[in-house]
Amino acid sequence: MAEDESDFIDAKGAEAKARRSIWSGSISIGLVNVPVKLYSMTKDRSFSFRLLHKADGQPLRYDRVCIKEGKVIPWEETVKGYEVRKGEFIVFDKKELEAARPESDSRIRIDKFVDYLAVDPIYWDTPYLLAPDKSGDAYSLLLTTFQKLGKAGVGRITLRTKEYPVLVHASRGALLLTTLRYADEVLPVKGIEGLDGLREPRREELEMAERIVKDLSGDFDIADYKDGFRERIMKLIDKKLAGEIVVTEKPKKEEAKELMAALQETLAQLKKKGP
């Protein structure tokens, strides 16, 4: 069953605790069950800043202040509510919410198999690693089958208090589980200003755009991309710890160019760089 997640990163990016499974159960396909453990596959390395009092540098505390009475309310006097109209709430007690939650389940129920590439990435949410739980042979069979056929399993899982649609697929020599967004959680493209009435590109523009794409084509490697903001913040932290005076400079704004001129200049720059 679910455990508290223990994977986290300190300010320097060093792992503070070893990875532990956050859920255990089984992949259920008809009468076949493959016991597995679920592990976090990603880690958030973005900065979490604390709000401080400017005068003394101490953290600020957030209290539960009632906007009507203007006083702090203890936890035992709080309830959960849903705002149906401005300032009007429907109140739920603990028993009502617990009765509405999905039943705790220890199975990943696979409903069907689909081509892995048939699932639009816009529905992908959070990836997790599935590892065998004393089920090496069955796990290996399922992994090899997915790899050979290019298929993925679509199903459901209950994590903590929410049921998710999921995609179980092969990647990096293991089975991964990716939670999916529900259909009504993805906003439509239609109705967005600027998308209607797009003009057809001119032949010269299209030819140059195609040449740029071909010249810049290559293999994808995510390691080519670094979190520039994080790196700059880390340098600032090091300077401040060393007592250095930090001088900030605003980046220069690039001049907006007419489309044809921008295409021509881009091609010229690529030609200078060479193959």
KATANOR-V666306 format. One record per backbone hydrogen bond with DSSP energy under -0.5 kcal/mol. NH is the residue of the N-H (numbers start at 1). CO is the residue of the C=O. If there is no record, write none. Layout:
BEGIN
nh=<NH,NH>
co=<CO,CO>
END
This chain:
BEGIN
nh=<3,8,10,13,16,17,22,23,25,26,27,28,28,29,29,32,34,35,36,37,38,39,41,45,49,52,53,54,56,57,60,63,65,66,66,70,73,77,78,80,82,84,84,85,88,90,91,92,97,98,99,100,101,108,109,109,110,110,111,111,112,114,116,118,119,120,123,124,125,128,129,130,131,131,133,134,139,140,141,142,143,144,145,146,147,148,149,150,151,152,153,154,155,156,157,159,159,160,161,162,164,165,166,167,168,169,169,171,174,175,176,177,178,179,179,180,181,185,186,187,192,195,198,206,207,208,209,210,211,212,213,214,215,216,217,224,225,228,231,232,233,234,235,236,237,238,239,240,241,242,243,244,246,247,248,262,263,264,265,266,267,268,269,270,271,272,273,274>
co=<22,6,14,10,8,8,38,38,36,106,34,26,108,27,32,29,27,33,25,131,23,129,127,43,47,50,58,52,53,53,51,61,63,64,71,66,64,74,75,92,90,82,88,88,85,82,89,80,93,94,95,96,97,26,107,156,28,108,109,154,154,152,150,115,116,118,120,121,179,177,39,175,37,129,35,132,135,136,137,138,139,140,141,142,143,144,145,146,146,114,168,112,166,109,164,157,162,158,159,159,157,180,155,178,153,167,176,174,171,130,169,128,167,126,177,165,123,182,183,185,189,192,195,202,203,204,205,206,207,208,209,210,211,212,214,221,222,226,227,228,229,230,231,232,233,234,235,236,237,238,240,239,244,245,246,258,259,260,261,262,263,264,265,266,267,268,269,270>
END
